[in-house]
Structures are given as C-alpha cells and as structure tokens.
Amino acid sequence: MGEVISSRRVTPHWWIFSPAWDMAVFWGSCVFSLLALLVGYHLGILHEDSPDWTWVYAVLLVDVAHVWSTGFRVYFDRNELKRRPLLYFGVPIFSFVAGLLLYSLGSQVFWRTLAYLAVWHFVRQQYGWVALYRRRAGEPRDWTYYLDTATIYLATIYPLLWWHAHLPRRFWWFLEGDFAHLPVAWVSYLTPIYWLTMLAYLVKMVRSYFDGKGHPGKDTVVVTTWLCWYLGIVVFNSDYAFTVTNVLIHGIPYMALVYWYRQKRLNNDRRPAFRWSQVIFPLVVIWLLAYAEEMFWDRAMWHERSWLFGSPWDLSGFELLLVPLLAVPQLTHYILDGFIWKRRETPDLDQAK
C-alpha cells in the first residue's frame, strides 16, 4: 500500500477506521498469528512445513484472497474502472507480457523477480500504514517522522536481510532458491543499528504516552510488524511459523481497508458501520476467486492437493504460457497497489467522517 493522504490537517484523528476496528484488525491479526504459533507448538508442527489446514486458512483464504480483494477497489467498481481504463486494463496486459519475457529467461529468473516484487509490496504496505496514521493525526515532518520511517523499514527489511545471509532456511517466499545469498557480515553491521532504532522508538513511544500524546494505532502497527516479522523469520526456522506470522498481518488489514473504503464510498462518505451481512458477500466472492486461481495452479503446475482441487492436468507443454498467465492477478495487485492508494487517489482516507 503506497503512501496516502494530504498533509493539511486541522485536528488530529488517531484512527483509520475506528478504535475498535483498528485494534481488531491490527492486534487481532497479530494475536491470531501468535495463537497459531502456540497451536503449532502444542501440535508439534511449529518447526515443520505447514499442514494443509494451515495452508487453507492462511494462504488460500487470506493471502490469495487479499490479492483478489483489489477487485472491489477497482474492477468491480464501474465508476472507478471508467475513470482510468488505460491503467486498469493495461496493467494486467503488461503483467502477462512481462511475465512471459521473464519466464522465457528461465523459471528461476521469473520466480526470483516475482519474489522481490512481493517482498517490496509487503514492506511498503507496513510503511503505508504508518504514513497513513501520521498524516491523519497531523504529525509534523520532524525528527519523529524519520524515526518512525526508519523503524518500520528496519522492522521489515532487517529480518529479510538476515534471511538472505542465513540461507538455506527451511522456508522460502515462493519456491526454494528464490532469494539470493548475502554475506553474513553485511547483516552483522546492521544489527546494532536495528536494535538501537527499535529501542529509540520504544523510548519515544513510552514518553509520548506520559506526555498525553500517545498514538496507539500507529504504535500497534509498528509493534505488531516488528514482533511478527522477527519471530517468523529470525527466531523460528520453519514454513509453518513463517506462513502464520507473515500472511495474516498482511492480508487481513488489507482486506479490511478495501471493505471500509468501498463502504465509505457507497455510503456517501459517511463512516461505515460494520455489518456481517455486508461482509459475507465480498468474502465469498474473493474466496471463490482465490479457490479458482489455486485450482488452476495446482492442477496445471503443482499437483500437491488433489484432495482439494481434483486430479492433475498434464499441461507441461504449455508451462511457458501458463505460469505468466496464472501470475497475472499477483503482479496486477503488486503494481496497482502503488497507484490506487496514493494520496490524490484516496481523499476519503484523509477525512475523519
């Protein structure tokens, strides 16, 4: 999610959605991740690959589904689609052509490029939340801006660099070998900077509450990001731990934002109220689309979950076309995300109504 909102504020607004929504979305997804780690420990799978039931709720129903939720921000909104048709129709075409060119250079080139695009997308989303909170609160571009920015970037990038320096790990982003190896020394130089920055943010955060200027929404994003990324990548070394800590705090808040933004526009800019009746339909739609996408991936390429998707298809001769085509939703999501949440595109996000 790109940087959003206007710098002109009259009064501070500490929340994106509402106090209850913000806490439920950000702390809720983090607590869900921590509980999943605890469940994994008790079941003896904390240090193993993700079982199928974990893959279903974390990857299929959250990670893949949140990609398709972009449809409710763009492709299922007729007015939005008409507003910038060249961008919205051009990006999927570009994604397919670019994917085709990359895959023609080799599958490793394709998957490594896709992995780094995904990594940047994940990192930028966490920064986007912090930027959004700062601007809604009218916080000035002073030293706290630079500390907040350094903290959220280090909270995400340091664990990623640590991962690169400690290959091979027992998990990967998409496929084994999709990250390049970095010298351990590079990360060791960054380690004291990382911890000093985290400590500086902690001191600033505690002091702000004593001064009556605490910002619980922004602090929640920073703390939960640091906790989940450090635990999932550095502390634990398993596909299960990485999956439950990585995708939940990324996908759940994103889907909440899309829902909230869409409802706000449908309700003539009034703050939307949460109603299950309004949540079920979009959830069912994106879950069905996610299932359809993963069915094609599994039956055509992976052949791993016939119990869920059916018997494999022998389409090996069409791999050069199939892989870039099936990757179009992901690539489209990564690229459009850099456009659709920009400040000038989302004035609703800068309003306290």
C-alpha positions as CSV (number, residue, x, y, z in Angstrom):
1,M,0.0,0.0,0.0
2,G,1.6,3.3,-1.1
3,E,1.9,6.4,0.9
4,V,-1.5,8.0,1.3
5,I,-3.2,11.3,2.3
6,S,-2.8,15.0,2.5
7,S,-0.6,16.9,4.8
8,R,-3.2,19.6,5.7
9,R,-4.8,18.6,8.9
10,V,-6.9,20.8,11.3
11,T,-7.4,18.4,14.2
12,P,-5.7,15.1,14.9
13,H,-7.5,11.9,14.1
14,W,-5.8,8.9,15.7
15,W,-7.6,6.1,13.9
16,I,-8.0,4.9,10.3
17,F,-11.3,3.0,10.8
18,S,-12.3,3.4,14.5
19,P,-10.7,2.5,17.8
20,A,-12.4,-0.9,17.9
21,W,-11.8,-1.7,14.2
22,D,-8.2,-0.6,14.3
23,M,-7.4,-2.7,17.3
24,A,-9.3,-5.7,16.0
25,V,-7.7,-5.5,12.6
26,F,-4.1,-5.0,13.6
27,W,-3.8,-6.5,17.1
28,G,-6.4,-9.1,16.1
29,S,-4.3,-10.4,13.2
30,C,-1.1,-10.3,15.3
31,V,-2.8,-12.3,18.1
32,F,-4.2,-14.7,15.6
33,S,-0.6,-15.3,14.4
34,L,0.8,-15.7,17.9
35,L,-2.0,-18.2,18.8
36,A,-1.2,-20.1,15.6
37,L,2.4,-20.4,16.8
38,L,1.2,-21.7,20.2
39,V,-1.1,-24.2,18.5
40,G,1.7,-25.3,16.3
41,Y,3.9,-25.8,19.3
42,H,1.3,-28.0,21.1
43,L,0.7,-30.0,17.9
44,G,4.4,-30.5,17.3
45,I,4.4,-28.7,13.9
46,L,6.0,-25.4,14.9
47,H,9.3,-26.4,13.3
48,E,7.7,-28.2,10.3
49,D,6.1,-27.5,7.0
50,S,2.6,-26.0,7.0
51,P,-0.1,-28.7,7.1
52,D,-2.9,-28.5,4.6
53,W,-5.3,-27.0,7.0
54,T,-2.9,-24.1,7.7
55,W,-2.4,-23.6,4.0
56,V,-6.2,-23.3,3.5
57,Y,-6.9,-20.6,6.1
58,A,-3.6,-18.7,5.9
59,V,-2.6,-18.9,2.2
60,L,-5.9,-19.6,0.3
61,L,-8.4,-17.6,2.5
62,V,-6.1,-14.7,3.4
63,D,-3.1,-14.4,1.2
64,V,-4.5,-15.3,-2.2
65,A,-7.9,-13.8,-1.3
66,H,-6.5,-10.4,-0.4
67,V,-5.0,-10.2,-3.9
68,W,-8.5,-10.6,-5.3
69,S,-9.9,-8.1,-2.9
70,T,-8.3,-5.5,-5.2
71,G,-11.3,-6.2,-7.5
72,F,-13.6,-4.5,-5.1
73,R,-11.3,-1.4,-5.1
74,V,-11.1,-1.3,-8.9
75,Y,-12.6,-3.9,-11.2
76,F,-16.0,-4.3,-9.5
77,D,-16.4,-0.6,-9.3
78,R,-17.8,0.6,-12.6
79,N,-17.1,4.3,-12.0
80,E,-13.6,3.6,-10.9
81,L,-13.0,1.4,-13.8
82,K,-14.2,4.1,-16.2
83,R,-12.0,6.7,-14.6
84,R,-8.7,5.2,-15.6
85,P,-9.3,2.3,-18.1
86,L,-5.8,2.5,-19.6
87,L,-4.2,1.8,-16.2
88,Y,-6.6,-0.8,-15.1
89,F,-6.7,-2.8,-18.3
90,G,-3.1,-2.0,-19.3
91,V,-1.5,-3.4,-16.1
92,P,-2.8,-7.0,-16.5
93,I,-1.7,-7.0,-20.1
94,F,1.7,-5.6,-19.1
95,S,1.9,-8.2,-16.3
96,F,1.4,-11.0,-18.7
97,V,3.8,-9.8,-21.3
98,A,6.5,-9.0,-18.6
99,G,5.9,-12.4,-17.0
100,L,6.2,-14.1,-20.4
101,L,9.5,-12.4,-21.1
102,L,10.9,-13.2,-17.6
103,Y,9.9,-16.9,-17.8
104,S,11.4,-17.2,-21.2
105,L,14.7,-16.3,-19.5
106,G,14.2,-19.2,-17.1
107,S,11.9,-20.2,-14.3
108,Q,14.4,-19.0,-11.6
109,V,14.6,-15.5,-13.1
110,F,10.8,-15.4,-13.1
111,W,10.3,-16.6,-9.6
112,R,13.1,-14.5,-8.1
113,T,11.8,-11.4,-9.8
114,L,8.3,-12.1,-8.5
115,A,9.6,-12.8,-5.0
116,Y,11.4,-9.5,-4.8
117,L,8.3,-7.6,-6.1
118,A,6.2,-9.4,-3.4
119,V,8.8,-8.5,-0.7
120,W,8.8,-4.8,-1.7
121,H,5.0,-4.9,-1.7
122,F,4.9,-6.4,1.8
123,V,7.4,-3.9,3.1
124,R,5.7,-0.9,1.6
125,Q,2.4,-1.8,2.9
126,Q,3.6,-1.7,6.5
127,Y,5.2,1.7,5.8
128,G,1.9,2.8,4.2
129,W,0.0,2.1,7.4
130,V,2.5,4.2,9.5
131,A,2.4,7.0,6.9
132,L,-1.4,7.0,6.9
133,Y,-1.6,7.2,10.7
134,R,0.9,10.0,10.9
135,R,-1.0,12.1,8.3
136,R,-4.4,11.5,9.8
137,A,-3.0,12.7,13.1
138,G,-1.4,15.8,11.5
139,E,2.0,14.8,12.8
140,P,4.8,17.2,11.5
141,R,7.7,16.1,9.3
142,D,10.2,16.5,12.2
143,W,12.6,14.0,13.8
144,T,9.7,11.7,14.7
145,Y,8.9,11.2,11.1
146,Y,12.4,10.0,10.3
147,L,12.4,7.7,13.4
148,D,9.0,6.3,12.5
149,T,10.1,5.7,8.9
150,A,13.5,4.1,9.9
151,T,11.8,1.9,12.5
152,I,9.1,0.4,10.2
153,Y,11.6,-0.1,7.4
154,L,14.1,-1.8,9.6
155,A,11.4,-3.9,11.3
156,T,10.7,-5.4,7.9
157,I,14.0,-5.2,5.9
158,Y,16.4,-6.3,8.7
159,P,14.7,-9.8,9.1
160,L,14.7,-10.1,5.3
161,L,18.4,-9.4,5.0
162,W,19.1,-11.7,7.9
163,W,17.2,-14.4,6.0
164,H,19.4,-13.7,2.9
165,A,22.5,-14.0,5.0
166,H,21.5,-17.3,6.6
167,L,20.5,-19.4,3.5
168,P,19.4,-22.1,3.2
169,R,16.4,-21.8,5.5
170,R,13.6,-24.3,5.9
171,F,11.2,-22.0,4.2
172,W,11.1,-19.6,1.2
173,W,8.9,-17.0,-0.3
174,F,7.6,-18.8,-3.4
175,L,10.0,-21.5,-4.4
176,E,13.3,-22.8,-3.0
177,G,16.2,-20.7,-4.2
178,D,14.2,-17.6,-5.0
179,F,16.4,-15.4,-2.7
180,A,20.0,-14.5,-3.4
181,H,22.6,-15.1,-0.8
182,L,24.2,-12.2,1.1
183,P,27.4,-12.2,3.2
184,V,26.7,-12.6,7.0
185,A,29.0,-9.6,7.7
186,W,26.6,-7.2,5.9
187,V,23.8,-8.1,8.3
188,S,26.1,-8.0,11.4
189,Y,26.9,-4.4,10.6
190,L,23.2,-3.6,10.5
191,T,22.3,-5.5,13.7
192,P,23.3,-2.7,16.3
193,I,21.6,-0.1,14.2
194,Y,18.4,-2.3,14.1
195,W,18.3,-2.7,17.9
196,L,19.2,0.9,18.7
197,T,16.4,2.1,16.3
198,M,13.9,-0.2,18.0
199,L,15.0,1.0,21.4
200,A,14.7,4.6,20.3
201,Y,11.2,4.1,19.0
202,L,10.3,2.3,22.3
203,V,11.6,5.3,24.4
204,K,9.7,7.8,22.2
205,M,6.5,5.7,22.3
206,V,6.6,5.4,26.1
207,R,7.4,9.1,26.6
208,S,4.5,10.1,24.3
209,Y,2.0,8.4,26.5
210,F,3.4,10.0,29.6
211,D,3.0,13.4,27.7
212,G,-0.5,12.5,26.8
213,K,0.4,12.4,23.1
214,G,0.4,8.6,22.5
215,H,-0.6,7.3,19.1
216,P,-2.0,3.8,19.8
217,G,-2.9,3.0,16.2
218,K,0.5,3.8,14.7
219,D,2.3,2.1,17.6
220,T,0.2,-1.0,17.1
221,V,1.3,-1.3,13.5
222,V,5.0,-0.8,14.4
223,V,5.0,-3.2,17.4
224,T,3.0,-6.0,15.6
225,T,5.1,-5.7,12.5
226,W,8.3,-6.0,14.5
227,L,7.0,-8.9,16.5
228,C,5.7,-11.0,13.7
229,W,8.5,-10.4,11.2
230,Y,11.2,-11.1,13.8
231,L,9.5,-14.2,15.1
232,G,8.5,-15.6,11.8
233,I,11.9,-15.1,10.0
234,V,14.7,-14.8,12.6
235,V,13.6,-16.7,15.7
236,F,11.8,-19.6,14.1
237,N,13.0,-21.6,11.1
238,S,10.0,-23.3,9.6
239,D,7.5,-22.9,6.8
240,Y,4.7,-23.1,9.4
241,A,6.0,-20.3,11.6
242,F,6.8,-18.0,8.6
243,T,3.4,-18.6,7.0
244,V,1.2,-17.8,10.0
245,T,3.3,-14.7,11.0
246,N,3.7,-13.3,7.5
247,V,0.5,-13.5,5.6
248,L,-2.1,-12.9,8.4
249,I,-0.9,-9.4,9.4
250,H,-0.5,-8.5,5.7
251,G,-3.7,-9.8,4.2
252,I,-6.3,-9.2,6.9
253,P,-5.7,-5.5,7.4
254,Y,-5.6,-5.0,3.6
255,M,-9.0,-6.7,3.1
256,A,-10.4,-4.6,6.0
257,L,-9.1,-1.4,4.2
258,V,-10.7,-2.4,0.9
259,Y,-14.0,-3.2,2.6
260,W,-14.0,0.0,4.7
261,Y,-13.0,2.2,1.7
262,R,-15.7,0.7,-0.5
263,Q,-18.4,1.0,2.1
264,K,-17.4,4.6,2.8
265,R,-17.9,5.5,-0.9
266,L,-21.2,3.6,-1.1
267,N,-22.4,5.5,1.9
268,N,-21.7,8.9,0.5
269,D,-18.5,9.4,2.6
270,R,-20.2,8.6,5.9
271,R,-18.2,6.4,8.3
272,P,-19.3,2.8,7.5
273,A,-20.7,0.6,10.2
274,F,-19.6,-3.0,10.4
275,R,-22.3,-5.4,9.3
276,W,-21.8,-9.1,8.7
277,S,-24.4,-9.0,6.0
278,Q,-22.2,-6.6,4.1
279,V,-19.0,-8.6,4.7
280,I,-20.2,-12.1,3.7
281,F,-20.8,-11.4,0.1
282,P,-17.4,-9.9,-0.8
283,L,-15.7,-12.6,1.3
284,V,-17.4,-15.3,-0.6
285,V,-16.6,-13.7,-3.9
286,I,-12.9,-13.3,-3.2
287,W,-12.7,-16.8,-1.6
288,L,-14.2,-18.4,-4.7
289,L,-11.9,-16.4,-7.0
290,A,-8.9,-17.5,-4.8
291,Y,-10.0,-21.1,-4.9
292,A,-10.4,-20.9,-8.7
293,E,-6.9,-19.5,-9.1
294,E,-5.3,-22.0,-6.8
295,M,-7.2,-24.8,-8.5
296,F,-5.6,-23.9,-11.8
297,W,-2.1,-23.6,-10.2
298,D,-2.4,-27.0,-8.5
299,R,-4.0,-29.0,-11.3
300,A,-1.8,-27.4,-14.0
301,M,1.6,-27.0,-12.2
302,W,2.0,-28.0,-8.5
303,H,0.0,-31.3,-8.3
304,E,0.0,-31.2,-4.5
305,R,-3.6,-31.0,-3.3
306,S,-5.7,-33.3,-5.4
307,W,-7.9,-33.8,-2.3
308,L,-9.0,-30.1,-2.6
309,F,-8.6,-29.3,-6.3
310,G,-9.1,-32.5,-8.2
311,S,-6.9,-34.6,-10.4
312,P,-3.8,-33.1,-12.1
313,W,-3.8,-32.0,-15.7
314,D,-0.9,-32.8,-18.0
315,L,-0.2,-29.3,-19.4
316,S,3.6,-29.4,-19.1
317,G,3.9,-28.4,-22.8
318,F,2.1,-25.1,-22.0
319,E,4.2,-24.1,-19.0
320,L,5.7,-21.0,-20.7
321,L,2.3,-19.5,-21.2
322,L,0.5,-20.9,-18.1
323,V,2.9,-19.7,-15.4
324,P,2.9,-16.0,-16.5
325,L,-0.9,-16.1,-17.1
326,L,-1.6,-17.5,-13.7
327,A,0.7,-15.0,-12.1
328,V,-1.2,-12.0,-13.6
329,P,-3.5,-11.5,-10.6
330,Q,-0.5,-11.2,-8.2
331,L,1.5,-9.0,-10.5
332,T,-1.5,-6.8,-11.1
333,H,-2.1,-6.5,-7.4
334,Y,1.5,-5.5,-6.7
335,I,1.6,-2.9,-9.4
336,L,-1.8,-1.4,-8.9
337,D,-1.2,-1.1,-5.2
338,G,1.4,1.5,-5.9
339,F,-1.3,3.6,-7.7
340,I,-4.7,3.1,-6.1
341,W,-3.7,4.1,-2.6
342,K,-1.8,7.3,-3.4
343,R,-2.9,10.5,-1.6
344,R,-4.5,12.1,-4.6
345,E,-6.4,8.9,-5.4
346,T,-7.9,8.4,-2.0
347,P,-9.1,11.7,-0.5
348,D,-11.7,9.6,1.6
349,L,-8.8,8.2,3.6
350,D,-7.8,11.7,4.7
351,Q,-11.2,12.5,6.1
352,A,-12.5,11.8,9.6
353,K,-16.1,11.3,8.7
